[in-house]
Amino acid sequence: MESIIFYGILGIISLIYLIAGAQKLIGKEPMKSRMEEMNNGGIVMRTIGIVEIIGVFGLWIANIRPFSLICLLPFAVGGLASHIVLRHNFRERNIPAVLMIVFIIIALVLDPSFSITFH
């Protein structure tokens, strides 16, 4: 059961980041104008899109999955922070970022290849 939840969450994270990354990479509206509003247009937007897409592929390689999850997390946190600062509609823009943060943390906890050891 735990693995079904884990891979389901990975699928959701992958789908969201793949769609968002592709929209940033090709400069599709409304993503383009939203990124420009946050002063992240042009090459910055495309770079974020490329990194998000690369991160999605990393999610499906067990050896680098934890690294990919940790690398994708700042994009969700940064997106949430930007939307809060710009006072965007909470349901439309902040809830997806919050869900990505929660899903990434759950995926890290459930990932059998990731562990944190305290001494």
NORHU-V79635 format. One record per residue. N is the residue number from 0. PHI is phi in whole degrees, -180 to 180 (none if undefined). Layout:
n: <N/N>
phi: <PHI/PHI>
This chain:
n: <0/1/2/3/4/5/6/7/8/9/10/11/12/13/14/15/16/17/18/19/20/21/22/23/24/25/26/27/28/29/30/31/32/33/34/35/36/37/38/39/40/41/42/43/44/45/46/47/48/49/50/51/52/53/54/55/56/57/58/59/60/61/62/63/64/65/66/67/68/69/70/71/72/73/74/75/76/77/78/79/80/81/82/83/84/85/86/87/88/89/90/91/92/93/94/95/96/97/98/99/100/101/102/103/104/105/106/107/108/109/110/111/112/113/114/115/116/117/118>
phi: <none/-61/-70/-65/-64/-59/-71/-64/-65/-60/-63/-66/-59/-62/-62/-63/-70/-67/-65/-63/-63/-65/-63/-70/-63/-92/73/-77/-78/-87/-57/-60/-69/-67/-69/-65/-62/-94/60/-126/-86/62/-66/-64/-61/-67/-64/-60/-60/-63/-64/-63/-66/-61/-60/-62/-64/-66/-64/-101/-112/-54/-66/-113/-56/-60/-61/-64/-62/-66/-73/-79/-56/-62/-68/-69/-65/-64/-63/-61/-60/-63/-66/-67/-61/-85/55/-75/-56/-61/-63/-74/-117/-86/-59/-59/-67/-63/-62/-64/-61/-63/-63/-65/-65/-61/-62/-64/-65/-84/-67/-67/-93/-121/-150/-116/-115/-105/-112>
